Amino acid sequence: METKEQKGKGKKLKIFIAVAAVLVIAGGIYFVNSANFESTDNAQLDTDIVPIKSSVSGYVKSINFKDNAEVKKGDVLFTIDDTDLKTNVAQAEAALENAKANLISVRSSAKATTQNANAAVLSTLSTEQTISVAQARLTKAQNDFKRTKNMFNAKAATQSEYDAAKADLDVAQAQYESSVSQNRSSSAQSLGVKSQAEAQDAMISLAQAIVKQREAELILAKTQLEHAVIKAPCNGIVSRRSVEIGQYISIGQPLCSTIDNSSLWIAANFKETQVSKIKPGQVVDIKIDAYPALKIKGKVESYIGATGAKFSLLPPDNSTGNFVKIVQRVPVKISIDELTHEEMKILFPGLSAYVSVKVK
């Protein structure tokens, strides 16, 4: 029969065995998990935060949202007084119409100048033909005068015949010289008219360039008018409004920020000793510290490309001589599987998370 002391020792042994079994099982689970998973609690939710800035100057006419309100892409957030912008559009339209009218006028003038140049060319050709005729007459008159002079010297022609031949030669010479002078004048006029036509062609190019400039100015004026209505660039929450109705704002002035909570991801910082097992596409279990009961799945998307220290304002310089080896952290982007609308409403960028990557 067992004594009380033996019973006490037996009970202690059973407790010891049970505790040892629990420790062995826990150790086995930890070993399996450590072999199949890489995890870190150095992680947080992240998303795109889009700053809303003004593209035009003017007075704020209306604000169509409340701080921290949910908005849809394309919702009107602000309207800016557009009186001056509409005036700019009207002026740009008038300037464009004026430029188009000027182009039509220049084209008409160029057409008339081109016709004059063509007429001058024809006139020059006509005077060249006149020179040919006058040249033929002069040659005939020279030959007739030469024969008449020889006959007159041989007493075979009268004085009146000689005088008539001499007069015909003088007339032919004068006609030839007149046709040459007329041709020179016509050629010079033709060159002048042709230069005017070329100048008119250049004026057409200039007028066309002015039309394009006025068209660009009109597009710019219309674009600025459209920018007087500021819309949400994405679905999300609009916050941090910094202007009031009636306030004058300048180009580039921050107005508010839109938090795109429809495209959340996890920014996890793993130790450099862990990254050799982590590959894009691996499944990730995600737990949010603020909502322990919320279970989220995700996938490894990409590495940031450098350790976090390299992106700091003052990166460490290990060549200074005071070197202490520190395990570096490598940022990894983890995409989150599709969330419900209710989950998106309660999840915010910056919330701490715990991630576990299944590497095997």
C-alpha positions in Angstrom: 0.0 0.0 0.0 1.4 3.4 -1.1 2.2 5.9 1.5 1.2 9.6 1.3 4.7 10.5 0.4 4.8 8.1 -2.5 1.4 9.3 -3.7 2.8 12.9 -3.5 5.8 12.0 -5.6 3.7 10.2 -8.1 1.4 13.2 -8.5 4.4 15.5 -9.0 5.8 13.2 -11.6 2.6 13.2 -13.5 2.5 17.0 -13.4 6.1 17.2 -14.6 5.4 14.8 -17.4 2.3 16.8 -18.4 4.3 20.0 -18.4 7.1 18.4 -20.3 4.7 17.1 -22.9 3.1 20.6 -23.3 6.5 22.1 -23.7 7.5 19.5 -26.2 4.3 20.0 -28.2 4.7 23.8 -28.0 8.3 23.5 -29.1 7.3 21.3 -32.0 4.6 23.7 -33.1 7.1 26.6 -32.8 9.7 24.7 -34.8 7.2 23.8 -37.5 6.0 27.4 -37.7 9.4 28.9 -37.7 10.4 26.5 -40.5 7.3 27.2 -42.6 6.5 30.8 -41.7 8.4 34.1 -41.5 6.7 36.7 -39.4 7.1 40.2 -38.0 5.1 42.7 -36.0 7.0 45.6 -37.6 4.3 46.3 -40.1 1.5 48.7 -40.6 -1.4 49.5 -43.0 -0.6 51.9 -45.8 -2.4 53.5 -48.8 -2.2 56.4 -51.2 -2.9 59.8 -49.6 -3.6 62.2 -52.4 -3.1 65.9 -51.6 -5.7 68.1 -53.2 -4.2 71.4 -54.5 -5.7 74.3 -56.5 -4.7 74.6 -60.2 -6.2 78.2 -60.4 -6.3 81.3 -58.3 -9.6 82.7 -57.0 -12.1 82.9 -54.1 -13.6 79.7 -52.7 -17.2 79.7 -53.7 -18.4 76.5 -52.1 -17.2 73.5 -50.1 -19.3 70.4 -50.7 -18.1 68.0 -48.0 -17.6 67.7 -44.3 -14.3 66.8 -42.8 -13.6 63.0 -42.6 -16.5 62.3 -44.9 -16.6 59.4 -47.4 -16.5 60.5 -51.0 -16.6 58.8 -54.4 -14.3 59.5 -57.3 -15.6 62.5 -59.3 -17.5 64.1 -56.4 -17.2 67.9 -56.4 -15.2 69.0 -53.3 -14.7 72.7 -54.0 -15.9 75.3 -56.5 -13.9 78.5 -57.1 -15.4 81.7 -58.4 -15.1 81.5 -62.1 -16.1 85.0 -63.3 -12.6 85.9 -64.4 -12.0 82.5 -65.9 -15.2 82.7 -68.0 -14.0 86.2 -69.2 -10.6 84.7 -70.2 -12.4 82.0 -72.2 -14.5 84.6 -74.0 -11.4 86.7 -74.8 -9.6 83.6 -76.0 -12.5 82.7 -78.3 -12.6 86.2 -79.7 -8.8 86.2 -80.3 -9.2 82.9 -82.1 -11.9 84.2 -84.4 -9.9 87.2 -85.2 -6.8 85.1 -86.0 -9.0 82.9 -88.3 -10.4 86.0 -90.1 -6.8 87.3 -90.5 -5.8 84.0 -92.0 -8.6 84.1 -94.6 -7.6 87.7 -95.5 -3.9 86.8 -95.9 -4.8 83.8 -98.0 -7.0 86.0 -100.3 -4.2 88.5 -100.6 -1.7 85.8 -101.3 -3.9 84.4 -104.0 -4.2 87.8 -105.7 -0.5 88.3 -105.5 0.2 84.9 -107.0 -2.2 85.7 -109.9 -0.3 89.0 -110.4 3.0 87.1 -110.4 1.7 84.7 -113.0 0.5 87.6 -115.1 3.9 89.2 -114.8 5.6 86.0 -115.9 3.3 85.9 -119.0 4.1 89.5 -119.7 7.8 88.8 -119.5 7.4 85.9 -121.9 5.4 88.2 -124.3 8.2 90.8 -124.2 10.7 88.1 -125.0 8.7 87.2 -128.0 8.6 91.0 -129.0 12.4 91.0 -128.7 12.6 88.1 -131.1 10.4 89.9 -133.6 12.3 93.2 -133.2 15.6 91.3 -133.6 14.4 89.8 -136.9 13.2 93.2 -138.2 16.5 94.8 -137.2 18.5 92.0 -139.0 16.4 92.5 -142.2 16.8 96.3 -142.0 20.6 96.0 -141.6 20.8 93.7 -144.6 18.5 96.0 -146.7 20.5 99.1 -145.7 23.8 97.3 -146.5 22.6 96.4 -150.0 21.1 99.8 -150.6 24.3 101.5 -149.5 26.4 99.4 -151.9 24.0 100.2 -154.7 24.1 103.9 -153.8 27.9 103.9 -153.9 27.7 102.2 -157.3 25.2 104.8 -158.5 22.6 102.1 -158.8 20.3 103.5 -156.1 18.9 107.0 -155.5 19.4 109.2 -152.6 15.8 108.7 -151.5 16.2 105.0 -151.5 19.3 105.3 -149.4 17.6 107.6 -147.0 14.5 105.3 -146.8 16.8 102.2 -146.0 18.6 104.3 -143.4 15.4 105.3 -141.8 14.1 101.8 -141.7 17.3 100.7 -140.0 17.0 103.4 -137.4 13.4 102.5 -136.7 14.2 98.8 -136.4 17.1 99.6 -134.1 14.9 101.8 -131.9 12.2 99.1 -131.8 14.7 96.5 -130.8 16.2 98.6 -128.0 12.6 99.5 -126.8 11.6 95.8 -126.7 14.8 95.0 -124.7 14.1 97.7 -122.2 10.5 96.6 -121.9 11.6 93.1 -121.3 14.0 94.2 -118.5 11.3 96.3 -116.9 8.8 93.4 -117.1 11.4 91.0 -115.7 12.1 93.3 -112.8 8.4 93.7 -112.2 7.9 90.0 -112.3 10.6 89.4 -109.8 9.1 92.0 -107.5 5.6 90.5 -107.7 7.1 87.0 -107.1 8.9 88.3 -104.0 5.6 89.7 -102.8 3.9 86.4 -103.4 6.7 84.6 -101.4 6.2 87.2 -98.6 2.5 86.5 -98.7 3.1 82.8 -98.4 5.3 83.5 -95.3 2.5 85.6 -93.9 0.1 82.6 -94.4 2.5 80.5 -92.3 2.6 83.2 -89.7 -1.1 83.6 -89.6 -1.5 79.8 -89.3 0.9 79.8 -86.4 -1.1 82.6 -84.7 -4.3 80.6 -85.2 -2.6 77.6 -83.5 -1.4 79.8 -80.7 -4.9 81.2 -80.1 -6.3 77.7 -80.2 -3.8 76.7 -77.5 -4.7 79.7 -75.4 -8.4 78.8 -75.7 -7.7 75.2 -74.6 -5.7 76.6 -71.6 -8.5 79.0 -70.7 -11.2 76.2 -70.9 -8.9 73.9 -68.8 -8.5 76.6 -66.1 -12.3 77.0 -66.1 -12.7 73.3 -65.6 -10.2 73.4 -62.8 -12.5 75.9 -61.0 -14.5 72.8 -60.0 -12.2 70.6 -57.9 -13.3 66.9 -57.8 -12.2 63.9 -55.7 -9.5 61.9 -57.6 -10.5 58.6 -56.0 -12.8 56.8 -53.6 -11.9 57.4 -50.0 -12.1 59.7 -47.1 -11.5 63.4 -47.4 -9.8 65.1 -44.5 -7.5 67.9 -43.3 -9.4 70.7 -45.0 -7.4 74.0 -44.7 -9.6 76.6 -46.4 -12.9 78.3 -45.8 -15.6 79.7 -48.1 -14.7 83.2 -49.4 -11.0 82.6 -48.8 -8.6 83.6 -51.7 -6.4 80.7 -52.8 -3.4 80.6 -55.0 -2.2 78.1 -57.6 -0.7 75.1 -55.9 -2.1 75.9 -52.4 -3.1 72.7 -50.4 -6.8 72.4 -49.8 -7.3 69.0 -48.3 -6.2 65.4 -48.6 -8.0 62.3 -49.9 -7.2 59.0 -48.3 -7.7 56.1 -50.8 -9.0 53.4 -48.4 -10.0 51.2 -51.4 -6.4 50.2 -52.1 -4.9 49.4 -48.8 -1.7 47.4 -48.5 0.7 46.3 -45.7 4.2 47.8 -45.4 6.1 45.1 -43.5 9.8 45.5 -42.4 11.4 42.1 -42.2 14.9 41.4 -40.8 17.5 40.9 -43.5 18.0 37.4 -42.2 14.4 36.6 -43.1 14.2 37.9 -46.7 16.0 35.0 -48.3 12.9 32.8 -47.9 10.3 35.5 -48.8 9.3 35.6 -52.5 6.6 37.5 -54.3 3.3 35.6 -54.5 3.6 33.9 -51.2 0.4 33.8 -49.0 0.4 36.1 -45.9 -1.8 35.9 -42.8 -2.5 39.4 -41.4 -3.7 40.5 -38.0 -4.5 44.1 -37.1 -3.6 45.1 -33.6 -6.7 47.3 -33.3 -9.0 44.4 -34.4 -7.6 41.1 -33.1 -10.6 39.2 -34.2 -10.3 40.4 -37.9 -8.5 37.8 -40.1 -7.1 39.1 -43.3 -5.3 37.3 -46.1 -2.8 38.8 -48.5 0.2 38.1 -50.8 3.8 39.3 -51.0 3.9 41.8 -53.8 7.4 43.3 -54.0 10.5 44.5 -52.2 11.1 48.2 -51.9 14.6 47.7 -53.3 16.7 48.9 -50.4 16.8 48.7 -46.6 14.8 51.3 -44.6 18.0 52.9 -43.4 18.9 54.0 -46.9 15.7 56.0 -47.1 16.3 57.8 -43.8 17.1 61.5 -43.7 20.6 60.8 -42.4 21.7 57.3 -43.6 24.3 55.6 -41.4 27.9 55.8 -42.6 29.7 52.6 -41.6 33.0 54.0 -42.8 33.4 56.4 -39.9 35.1 53.9 -37.6 32.4 53.7 -35.0 30.8 50.6 -36.5 28.2 48.5 -34.6 26.6 45.9 -36.7 22.8 46.2 -36.6 20.4 43.8 -38.3 18.8 45.8 -41.1 15.1 45.9 -42.0 13.9 45.4 -45.5 10.5 46.9 -46.4 8.2 44.5 -48.2 4.9 45.5 -49.8 2.1 43.0 -49.1 -1.2 43.3 -51.1 -4.4 42.7 -49.2 -7.1 40.4 -50.6 -10.4 42.0 -51.4 -12.0 43.7 -48.3 -15.6 44.3 -47.6 -17.0 47.9 -47.5 -17.4 47.6 -43.8 -13.8 46.4 -43.3 -12.5 49.3 -45.4 -14.5 51.8 -43.2 -12.7 50.6 -40.1 -9.2 50.2 -41.4 -7.0 53.2 -41.6 -3.4 53.8 -42.8 -0.9 53.6 -40.0 -2.6 50.9 -38.0 -0.1 48.4 -36.6 -0.2 44.8 -38.0 1.3 41.4 -37.5 2.1 39.5 -40.6 3.1 35.9 -41.2 4.4 34.8 -44.6 4.0 31.1 -45.5 7.4 30.3 -47.1 6.9 26.6 -47.4 
